[in-house]
Amino acid sequence: MKVVVLFDGVCNLCNHTVQFIIRHDKAQHFQFASQQSEAGQRLLAQHHIPGSQALAESVVVIEGEKVWLASEAVFRILYRLGGAWRMLAALRLLPKWLRDGLYRWVAQNRYRIFGRRESCLVPTPELKQRFLDTA
């Protein structure tokens, strides 16, 4: 089953996260869509996630009917990447208030810390099939 990562398309941190996932996703489990795109908006509505909440979270992970937000989204990505990355998912044992607090602090300050771009990431022709908006 494919895992969809909805990301903030103008966030530099989010775009680097997508590139990191692509580099380490040898089995190609992941597909991507920016939250600002038609496909992203459609998936958010389908899963009853307000766009403002998704943008505040910065990354939303959808697998089938399951949705992960905040630190849970990060841990789901690490788990699905497998190998040594799966071991990092053990950090999920930290208290949820702590890991979500840290996640949300970074998410709220991501533009100030990492900057933002003028437009969403445009995939290369080789990666187009991994992006829902350009498939």
CYANA upper distance limits for C-alpha pairs under 8 A (distance plus 0.5 A):
  1 MET  CA     29 HIS  CA      7.67
  1 MET  CA     63 GLU  CA      7.70
  1 MET  CA     64 GLY  CA      7.87
  2 LYS  CA     29 HIS  CA      5.60
  2 LYS  CA     30 PHE  CA      6.19
  2 LYS  CA     31 GLN  CA      7.21
  2 LYS  CA     63 GLU  CA      7.06
  2 LYS  CA     64 GLY  CA      8.38
  3 VAL  CA     29 HIS  CA      6.41
  3 VAL  CA     30 PHE  CA      5.26
  3 VAL  CA     31 GLN  CA      6.60
  3 VAL  CA     61 VAL  CA      7.40
  3 VAL  CA     62 ILE  CA      6.33
  3 VAL  CA     63 GLU  CA      5.23
  3 VAL  CA     64 GLY  CA      8.15
  4 VAL  CA     30 PHE  CA      6.24
  4 VAL  CA     31 GLN  CA      5.30
  4 VAL  CA     32 PHE  CA      5.99
  4 VAL  CA     33 ALA  CA      7.93
  4 VAL  CA     61 VAL  CA      6.20
  4 VAL  CA     62 ILE  CA      5.55
  4 VAL  CA     63 GLU  CA      6.83
  5 VAL  CA     30 PHE  CA      7.45
  5 VAL  CA     31 GLN  CA      6.76
  5 VAL  CA     32 PHE  CA      5.38
  5 VAL  CA     33 ALA  CA      6.98
  5 VAL  CA     59 VAL  CA      7.27
  5 VAL  CA     60 VAL  CA      6.32
  5 VAL  CA     61 VAL  CA      5.18
  5 VAL  CA     62 ILE  CA      7.01
  6 LEU  CA     32 PHE  CA      6.45
  6 LEU  CA     33 ALA  CA      5.55
  6 LEU  CA     34 SER  CA      5.87
  6 LEU  CA     35 GLN  CA      5.99
  6 LEU  CA     40 GLY  CA      6.77
  6 LEU  CA     59 VAL  CA      6.18
  6 LEU  CA     60 VAL  CA      5.52
  6 LEU  CA     61 VAL  CA      6.77
  6 LEU  CA     62 ILE  CA      8.43
  7 PHE  CA     14 CYS  CA      6.52
  7 PHE  CA     15 ASN  CA      8.10
  7 PHE  CA     18 VAL  CA      8.41
  7 PHE  CA     32 PHE  CA      8.08
  7 PHE  CA     33 ALA  CA      7.04
  7 PHE  CA     34 SER  CA      5.36
  7 PHE  CA     35 GLN  CA      6.03
  7 PHE  CA     55 LEU  CA      8.45
  7 PHE  CA     58 SER  CA      6.30
  7 PHE  CA     59 VAL  CA      5.19
  7 PHE  CA     60 VAL  CA      7.08
  8 ASP  CA     14 CYS  CA      6.55
  8 ASP  CA     15 ASN  CA      8.19
  8 ASP  CA     34 SER  CA      6.13
  8 ASP  CA     35 GLN  CA      6.06
  8 ASP  CA     36 GLN  CA      7.58
  8 ASP  CA     55 LEU  CA      6.82
  8 ASP  CA     58 SER  CA      5.93
  8 ASP  CA     59 VAL  CA      7.30
  9 GLY  CA     14 CYS  CA      7.58
  9 GLY  CA     15 ASN  CA      7.17
  9 GLY  CA     34 SER  CA      5.36
  9 GLY  CA     35 GLN  CA      7.15
  9 GLY  CA     36 GLN  CA      7.20
  9 GLY  CA    119 SER  CA      7.61
  9 GLY  CA    120 CYS  CA      4.84
  9 GLY  CA    121 LEU  CA      6.56
 10 VAL  CA     14 CYS  CA      8.40
 10 VAL  CA     15 ASN  CA      8.11
 10 VAL  CA    116 ARG  CA      5.95
 10 VAL  CA    117 ARG  CA      5.44
 10 VAL  CA    118 GLU  CA      6.89
 10 VAL  CA    119 SER  CA      6.16
 10 VAL  CA    120 CYS  CA      5.59
 10 VAL  CA    121 LEU  CA      7.89
 11 CYS  CA     15 ASN  CA      6.70
 11 CYS  CA    110 ARG  CA      7.74
 11 CYS  CA    111 TYR  CA      6.96
 11 CYS  CA    114 PHE  CA      8.21
 11 CYS  CA    115 GLY  CA      7.26
 11 CYS  CA    116 ARG  CA      5.21
 11 CYS  CA    117 ARG  CA      6.88
 12 ASN  CA     16 HIS  CA      6.65
 12 ASN  CA    111 TYR  CA      8.02
 12 ASN  CA    114 PHE  CA      6.39
 12 ASN  CA    115 GLY  CA      6.29
 12 ASN  CA    116 ARG  CA      5.67
 12 ASN  CA    117 ARG  CA      7.01
 13 LEU  CA     17 THR  CA      6.61
 13 LEU  CA    110 ARG  CA      7.27
 13 LEU  CA    114 PHE  CA      6.42
 13 LEU  CA    115 GLY  CA      8.28
 14 CYS  CA     18 VAL  CA      6.80
 14 CYS  CA     58 SER  CA      7.57
 14 CYS  CA     59 VAL  CA      7.77
 15 ASN  CA     19 GLN  CA      6.83
 15 ASN  CA    121 LEU  CA      7.30
 16 HIS  CA     20 PHE  CA      6.58
 17 THR  CA     21 ILE  CA      6.72
 18 VAL  CA     22 ILE  CA      6.71
 18 VAL  CA     32 PHE  CA      8.24
 19 GLN  CA     23 ARG  CA      6.68
 20 PHE  CA     24 HIS  CA      6.83
 21 ILE  CA     25 ASP  CA      6.18
 21 ILE  CA     30 PHE  CA      8.35
 21 ILE  CA     77 ILE  CA      8.43
 21 ILE  CA     81 LEU  CA      8.17
 22 ILE  CA     26 LYS  CA      8.31
 22 ILE  CA     28 GLN  CA      8.14
 22 ILE  CA     30 PHE  CA      8.25
 24 HIS  CA     81 LEU  CA      7.22
 25 ASP  CA     29 HIS  CA      7.15
 25 ASP  CA     30 PHE  CA      7.70
 25 ASP  CA     81 LEU  CA      6.23
 29 HIS  CA     80 ARG  CA      7.91
 29 HIS  CA     81 LEU  CA      8.46
 30 PHE  CA    130 ARG  CA      7.69
 31 GLN  CA    130 ARG  CA      5.28
 31 GLN  CA    131 PHE  CA      6.13
 31 GLN  CA    132 LEU  CA      7.27
 32 PHE  CA    130 ARG  CA      6.68
 32 PHE  CA    131 PHE  CA      5.18
 32 PHE  CA    132 LEU  CA      6.54
 33 ALA  CA     37 SER  CA      7.33
 33 ALA  CA     39 ALA  CA      7.03
 33 ALA  CA     40 GLY  CA      5.93
 33 ALA  CA    131 PHE  CA      6.16
 33 ALA  CA    132 LEU  CA      6.01
 33 ALA  CA    133 ASP  CA      6.68
 34 SER  CA     39 ALA  CA      8.36
 34 SER  CA     40 GLY  CA      6.13
 34 SER  CA    120 CYS  CA      7.74
 35 GLN  CA     39 ALA  CA      8.35
 35 GLN  CA     40 GLY  CA      4.94
 35 GLN  CA     41 GLN  CA      6.45
 35 GLN  CA     44 LEU  CA      8.36
 35 GLN  CA     51 GLY  CA      8.16
 35 GLN  CA     54 ALA  CA      8.04
 35 GLN  CA     55 LEU  CA      7.71
 36 GLN  CA     40 GLY  CA      6.72
 36 GLN  CA     41 GLN  CA      6.94
 37 SER  CA     41 GLN  CA      6.56
 37 SER  CA    133 ASP  CA      7.32
 38 GLU  CA     42 ARG  CA      6.52
 38 GLU  CA    133 ASP  CA      7.66
 39 ALA  CA     43 LEU  CA      6.71
 39 ALA  CA    132 LEU  CA      6.88
 39 ALA  CA    133 ASP  CA      6.29
 40 GLY  CA     44 LEU  CA      6.67
 41 GLN  CA     45 ALA  CA      6.68
 41 GLN  CA     51 GLY  CA      7.79
 42 ARG  CA     46 GLN  CA      6.55
 43 LEU  CA     47 HIS  CA      6.71
 44 LEU  CA     48 HIS  CA      6.56
 44 LEU  CA     49 ILE  CA      5.51
 44 LEU  CA     50 PRO  CA      7.28
 44 LEU  CA     51 GLY  CA      7.25
 44 LEU  CA     54 ALA  CA      8.21
 45 ALA  CA     49 ILE  CA      6.46
 45 ALA  CA     50 PRO  CA      7.58
 47 HIS  CA     65 GLU  CA      8.19
 47 HIS  CA     67 VAL  CA      8.19
 49 ILE  CA     53 GLN  CA      7.32
 49 ILE  CA     54 ALA  CA      7.10
 50 PRO  CA     54 ALA  CA      6.87
 51 GLY  CA     55 LEU  CA      6.58
 52 SER  CA     56 ALA  CA      6.66
 53 GLN  CA     57 GLU  CA      6.70
 54 ALA  CA     58 SER  CA      6.62
 54 ALA  CA     59 VAL  CA      7.53
 54 ALA  CA     60 VAL  CA      7.06
 55 LEU  CA     59 VAL  CA      8.06
 56 ALA  CA    104 ARG  CA      8.48
 56 ALA  CA    107 ALA  CA      7.18
 56 ALA  CA    108 GLN  CA      7.31
 57 GLU  CA     69 LEU  CA      7.09
 57 GLU  CA     70 ALA  CA      6.19
 57 GLU  CA    104 ARG  CA      7.40
 57 GLU  CA    107 ALA  CA      6.80
 58 SER  CA     70 ALA  CA      8.46
 58 SER  CA    107 ALA  CA      6.63
 59 VAL  CA     69 LEU  CA      7.38
 59 VAL  CA     70 ALA  CA      7.57
 59 VAL  CA     73 ALA  CA      7.41
 60 VAL  CA     67 VAL  CA      7.65
 60 VAL  CA     68 TRP  CA      6.52
 60 VAL  CA     69 LEU  CA      5.74
 60 VAL  CA     70 ALA  CA      7.96
 60 VAL  CA     73 ALA  CA      6.62
 61 VAL  CA     67 VAL  CA      6.23
 61 VAL  CA     68 TRP  CA      5.57
 61 VAL  CA     69 LEU  CA      7.16
 61 VAL  CA     73 ALA  CA      5.91
 61 VAL  CA     76 ARG  CA      8.07
 61 VAL  CA     77 ILE  CA      8.24
 62 ILE  CA     66 LYS  CA      6.26
 62 ILE  CA     67 VAL  CA      5.11
 62 ILE  CA     68 TRP  CA      6.95
 63 GLU  CA     67 VAL  CA      7.05
 68 TRP  CA     72 GLU  CA      5.96
 68 TRP  CA     73 ALA  CA      5.11
 68 TRP  CA     76 ARG  CA      7.88
 69 LEU  CA     73 ALA  CA      5.33
 70 ALA  CA     74 VAL  CA      7.48
 70 ALA  CA    100 ASP  CA      6.50
 70 ALA  CA    103 TYR  CA      6.70
 70 ALA  CA    104 ARG  CA      7.43
 71 SER  CA     75 PHE  CA      6.77
 71 SER  CA     99 ARG  CA      6.61
 71 SER  CA    100 ASP  CA      5.85
 71 SER  CA    103 TYR  CA      6.43
 72 GLU  CA     76 ARG  CA      6.58
 72 GLU  CA     92 ARG  CA      8.19
 73 ALA  CA     77 ILE  CA      6.80
 74 VAL  CA     78 LEU  CA      6.80
 75 PHE  CA     79 TYR  CA      6.51
 75 PHE  CA     88 LEU  CA      8.35
 75 PHE  CA     89 ALA  CA      5.52
 75 PHE  CA     92 ARG  CA      7.20
 76 ARG  CA     80 ARG  CA      6.62
 76 ARG  CA     89 ALA  CA      8.07
 77 ILE  CA     81 LEU  CA      6.64
 78 LEU  CA     82 GLY  CA      7.17
 78 LEU  CA     85 TRP  CA      5.65
 78 LEU  CA     86 ARG  CA      5.76
 78 LEU  CA     88 LEU  CA      7.35
 78 LEU  CA     89 ALA  CA      6.30
 79 TYR  CA     85 TRP  CA      7.13
 79 TYR  CA     86 ARG  CA      4.82
 79 TYR  CA     87 MET  CA      8.19
 79 TYR  CA     89 ALA  CA      6.35
 80 ARG  CA     86 ARG  CA      7.61
 81 LEU  CA     85 TRP  CA      6.66
 81 LEU  CA     86 ARG  CA      7.09
 82 GLY  CA     86 ARG  CA      5.18
 83 GLY  CA     87 MET  CA      7.73
 84 ALA  CA     88 LEU  CA      7.55
 85 TRP  CA     89 ALA  CA      7.43
 86 ARG  CA     90 ALA  CA      7.96
 92 ARG  CA     96 LYS  CA      8.16
 92 ARG  CA     99 ARG  CA      8.34
 94 LEU  CA     98 LEU  CA      7.49
 94 LEU  CA     99 ARG  CA      7.12
 95 PRO  CA     99 ARG  CA      6.97
 96 LYS  CA    100 ASP  CA      6.23
 96 LYS  CA    101 GLY  CA      8.48
 97 TRP  CA    101 GLY  CA      6.21
 98 LEU  CA    102 LEU  CA      6.73
 99 ARG  CA    103 TYR  CA      6.57
100 ASP  CA    104 ARG  CA      6.40
101 GLY  CA    105 TRP  CA      6.64
102 LEU  CA    106 VAL  CA      6.85
103 TYR  CA    107 ALA  CA      6.62
104 ARG  CA    108 GLN  CA      6.42
105 TRP  CA    109 ASN  CA      6.77
106 VAL  CA    110 ARG  CA      6.09
109 ASN  CA    113 ILE  CA      6.60
110 ARG  CA    114 PHE  CA      6.03
110 ARG  CA    115 GLY  CA      7.38
111 TYR  CA    115 GLY  CA      4.84
111 TYR  CA    116 ARG  CA      5.98
123 PRO  CA    127 LEU  CA      6.19
123 PRO  CA    128 LYS  CA      6.11
123 PRO  CA    131 PHE  CA      7.97
124 THR  CA    128 LYS  CA      6.69
127 LEU  CA    131 PHE  CA      7.69
128 LYS  CA    134 THR  CA      6.32
128 LYS  CA    135 ALA  CA      6.56
129 GLN  CA    134 THR  CA      7.40
129 GLN  CA    135 ALA  CA      5.40
130 ARG  CA    135 ALA  CA      7.78
131 PHE  CA    135 ALA  CA      6.66
